[in-house]
């Protein structure tokens, strides 16, 4: 077992649950059809978190977070996503009703559909400059009061902030495209 695998095993043991990660070969296709092209020998995919620890720091060796990785985890209160992650996929944190804090990496480009839907205790988030796309229903039902969308965001999909009843202050880039649902 090499040092990276030992670190993952050690980290998983501290989380009181499984951090299911699998090695991926360079060039593997991801759910959205992107080719993973990282200049590392071992690329790790974060498959699922089923633990009970409220605070999770995803290991730096992780390059990809899979769909539904944290979905419906009722214990998760805080997550730190490592630098290098470029996409939070569809439903990654869907239904995490205890989630209060999510630290996003500066490398993030895409937030997928329903990524944080139902995270009603999530009251604030800092979007990184460089974020390009916010998916449909991405933050539906969150507890935001104020949002600042960076100038780099080109598209906000339909319902991205739907049912955010506490949201009273939004700052948007002047040239953002906001998709409507019909």
C-alpha positions in Angstrom: 0.0 0.0 0.0 1.5 3.3 -1.0 1.4 6.5 1.0 -1.6 8.0 -0.8 -3.6 4.9 -0.2 -2.6 4.8 3.4 -3.6 8.5 3.8 -7.0 7.7 2.4 -7.5 4.7 4.6 -6.4 6.7 7.6 -8.7 9.6 6.7 -11.6 7.3 6.1 -11.1 5.8 9.5 -11.3 9.2 11.2 -14.6 10.0 9.5 -16.6 7.3 11.3 -17.8 6.0 8.0 -16.6 5.2 4.5 -15.0 7.6 2.1 -15.4 5.5 -1.0 -12.8 6.5 -3.5 -11.5 4.6 -6.5 -8.4 5.1 -8.6 -9.1 6.2 -12.2 -7.0 5.9 -15.3 -6.2 9.1 -17.2 -8.6 9.7 -20.0 -11.6 8.0 -18.3 -14.9 9.5 -19.3 -17.0 11.1 -16.6 -20.8 11.2 -16.4 -21.0 14.5 -18.2 -18.8 13.3 -21.0 -15.6 15.2 -20.0 -12.3 13.6 -20.4 -10.3 13.6 -17.2 -6.8 14.8 -18.0 -4.8 15.4 -14.9 -1.0 15.2 -15.0 -0.9 12.8 -12.0 -0.2 9.1 -11.9 -3.0 8.3 -9.5 -6.3 10.2 -9.9 -9.0 9.6 -7.3 -12.7 9.9 -7.6 -14.8 10.6 -4.5 -17.6 8.1 -4.9 -19.8 8.4 -1.7 -19.7 9.5 1.9 -21.8 7.5 4.3 -20.2 8.7 7.6 -21.7 10.4 10.6 -18.9 13.0 11.2 -20.4 16.5 10.8 -17.3 18.1 9.3 -15.6 16.6 6.3 -12.4 17.8 4.5 -12.2 16.0 1.2 -8.6 14.8 0.7 -6.3 16.8 -1.6 -5.7 13.7 -3.7 -9.3 13.7 -5.0 -9.7 15.1 -8.4 -13.4 14.3 -9.1 -16.5 14.2 -7.0 -19.2 11.9 -8.3 -23.0 12.5 -8.5 -24.8 11.9 -5.3 -21.5 11.6 -3.3 -23.0 13.2 -0.2 -26.7 13.1 -1.1 -29.2 12.9 1.8 -26.5 12.6 4.4 -28.3 14.0 7.5 -25.1 14.4 9.6 -23.0 16.6 7.3 -22.7 20.2 8.6 -19.5 21.4 6.9 -17.5 20.4 3.9 -14.2 21.7 2.5 -13.7 20.9 -1.2 -10.0 20.7 -2.3 -8.3 22.9 -4.9 -8.2 21.1 -8.2 -11.9 20.2 -8.2 -13.5 21.9 -11.2 -17.1 20.6 -11.0 -19.5 19.9 -8.3 -21.8 17.4 -10.1 -25.5 17.0 -10.1 -27.0 16.2 -6.7 -23.7 16.0 -5.0 -25.0 17.5 -1.7 -28.8 17.0 -2.5 -30.9 16.8 0.6 -28.1 17.4 3.1 -30.5 19.2 5.5 -27.8 19.8 8.2 -25.3 21.4 5.9 -24.4 24.9 7.1 -21.0 25.5 5.4 -19.4 24.6 2.1 -16.0 25.9 1.2 -15.6 26.0 -2.6 -12.2 25.8 -4.3 -10.9 28.6 -6.5 -10.6 26.1 -9.3 -14.4 25.5 -9.5 -16.0 26.1 -12.9 -19.3 24.3 -12.8 -22.0 23.7 -10.1 -24.3 21.0 -11.5 -28.1 20.6 -11.4 -29.6 20.2 -7.9 -26.1 20.1 -6.4 -27.2 21.7 -3.1 -31.0 21.4 -3.4 -32.6 21.1 0.0 -29.7 22.4 2.0 -32.0 24.7 4.0 -29.4 25.6 6.7 -26.8 26.7 4.1 -27.1 30.5 4.6 -24.0 31.8 2.8 -21.5 30.7 0.3 -18.6 32.4 -1.4 -18.5 31.7 -5.2 -15.0 31.7 -6.6 -14.0 34.1 -9.4 -13.7 31.7 -12.3 -17.0 29.9 -11.7 -18.8 29.8 -15.1 -22.0 27.9 -14.7 -24.7 27.3 -12.1 -27.1 24.5 -12.9 -30.8 24.1 -12.7 -32.1 24.0 -9.1 -28.5 24.1 -7.9 -29.4 25.9 -4.7 -33.2 25.3 -4.6 -34.5 25.7 -1.0 -31.2 27.0 0.6 -31.3 29.6 3.4 -29.3 32.4 1.6 -30.0 36.0 2.6 -27.4 37.6 0.2 -25.6 36.3 -2.9 -22.7 37.8 -4.9 -22.4 36.1 -8.2 -18.9 36.6 -9.7 -18.4 38.3 -13.1 -17.1 35.0 -14.5 -20.5 33.4 -14.3 -22.0 33.3 -17.8 -25.1 31.2 -17.2 -27.4 30.6 -14.3 -29.9 27.9 -15.2 -33.6 27.8 -14.5 -34.6 27.7 -10.8 -31.0 27.8 -9.6 -32.1 29.8 -6.5 -35.8 28.8 -6.5 -37.5 28.6 -3.1 -34.8 30.6 -1.3 -37.3 32.4 0.8 -34.8 34.4 2.9 -32.9 35.7 -0.2 -33.3 39.5 -0.3 -30.0 40.8 -1.8 -28.5 39.5 -5.1 -25.5 41.0 -7.0 -25.3 39.7 -10.6 -22.8 40.3 -13.4 -24.3 42.6 -16.1 -23.9 40.0 -18.9 -25.0 36.8 -17.2 -27.6 34.7 -19.1 -30.4 33.5 -16.9 -32.3 30.6 -18.3 -36.1 30.5 -17.7 -38.2 27.4 -17.3 -41.2 27.2 -19.5 
